[in-house]
Amino acid sequence: MTLQSEDVFQLTELTAKDIQGLIELSASVGWDYDAHEIKTIMAAGRIVGHKNKEGKIVSCAAITNYDTNVASIGMVIVHEQCRGFGLGRVVTQACIDHVSKETTIILVATKEGEPLYEKMGFRTVEHVHKYLADNFVETTRDVDSFVMIKEFQEAEFEQLVKLDAGAFGDRRELFLRERIRQSQRCVVVKNEHNQLIGYGLTIQGPIYLLLGPIVAPNKEIAQNIIKELAKGHNGKLRIDCPSIQKELWPFLQQSGFTLAATPPVMIHNAKKMPTRNQTLFALAAQAFG
């Protein structure tokens, strides 16, 4: 008799008590999720996964709901010893079923996962350019006398949410509140009229300092935000850029970054990405679309 996956594995929603198990599952495939990142995902969405009969987590997937009609799926992991049972399909479908059919679902796929997602109805619409650096190489700052970069203040939160909504294609109030709380730094850019026109975050992970989201009206201001965020950091960095922001690539290469991967951005329940105003220069992380 052939065992079915439900005879061996139990699908469940994962909670704070499962964080260590999720960290171990992530590490088993070479990913570097830590407790802070997982807590942010849980606060802004939900994580489902399978446990084996011993209670060990052997698969997971996360979905983050944004404020209106966009969600993102990420952190899709199946333990190497438990592949071939269709667990990846089950956890991904559980995430899809969590939102309405009117919700556009964004997923940044691995090369290995792309064929599965295509079978599940996802389609590729663009790519993300993942850049890594061992250290940031300082270059000359582009000076704009009408632009001021400073540390974020809580009173600016609503302006930041509105700015991000135009860049991302949906409001992300809950997610951004959690992400800013998690961040090492959050800086904002204001023009001569004291209007907020850009912002950027850094998240310190186990290996990389992640730069993003970065929202700016042009590449020069985006570059200055990156320089400000990377200033004084001694160690590895990562930034995930939408494929549309090609003008930023030469600057990243001059600053010590190398292109590590170009994973596809796939969507479900829609034919195209949510409307964006082309001011998103770096993602919050691939898991967050």
Summary of the structure (lengths in Angstrom):
residues: 289
radius of gyration: 19.2
end to end distance: 41.5
largest distance: 74.0
contacts: 925
relative contact order: 0.17
helix: 33%
strand: 31%
